[in-house]
Amino acid sequence: MPYGDFLFALGLILIFTGFILASLAVLLLFVKSGPVRGRTRGGGLIMIGPIPIIFGTDKETIKVLIILAIVLIAVVVALMLVLNPIT
């Protein structure tokens, strides 16, 4: 199998795995939902290239999302350097 075909297949597998995991997460959310006690917290992280857009309901959630954004940016930079080394 040529290298390009391998990357194409790997990409499709990752996309389908993501859809399956997202579906399972929604199903688990519905199954475990019940009477809500306490405070509801939430937030989100949108990566547009290297620029993170972070929003959340409290400081703790935002701190976790900032750490996640830094990790994601570091992973992307590392992958770019490994797959396309500077010559």
N, C-alpha and C positions, 0 to 999 in steps of 0.2 A: 504494500500500500504506500503510495507516494506521501510525502510529508504534508502536502496541502490537503489531501483527502483525510488524513488523520486529524488535522486541525479542524476541518469541517465537521467530521463525525464527533469530535470532542466537544465542539461548540453546541451542536444539536443535543448531545447528551446532557450538557450542563443546563441548557434552556429547559428541557423537559424535566430534569431533576428539580429545577427552581419552581416550575409550575406545580409539580407534585408536592413539594415541601410547603408552598404557599397554600395550597388547597388543604393539606393536612393541618396546618396552623389555624386556618379558619374553622375547620371542623372541630378541632380541639377547643377553640375559643367558645363555640356554641355549646359543646358538651359540658364544659366546665363552668359556663356562666350560670349564675344564680343570683340570689339577692346580693346586691353590692353593699359592702360595709366599708366604711372609711373613705379615703380620698382616692380618686382616680387620677393616675398620672399617665402622661404620654408625650410623645415627641416624634420628630422625623428628621431625616437627613437626606438631602438631595445633592448628589454630586454632579455638577456640570463641568466636565473636564477636571481640572485641578481645584476648582472653586467649590467649597462646600456651602450649602444653604441649610442652616440648622434652626429648628424651631421646637419648642417644648413648653410644658405646663409648669415646670419647676426647675430650680437650679441643678438638682442632682441629675435629672434626666439630660439636661443640656451638657453637663460635664461628661457624662458617659458618651454622648453623641460626638462631642469634640474629640475625645480619645479615639473613638471609632473612625472619625474622619482622618485623623493623623495616621492611624494604622493603615487605612485604605490608601492614602496617598503614598505612604512608604512602600506598600506592597506594589503599587502600580509603578513607581519609580524603579524599584528593584527589578521587576519584570522587564521594564523597558531596557534597563542596562544589561540584563542577562541575555535577552533575545536579540537586541540590536546594540552590540558593544561599539563603543567609540573607537574608530580606527585611526 
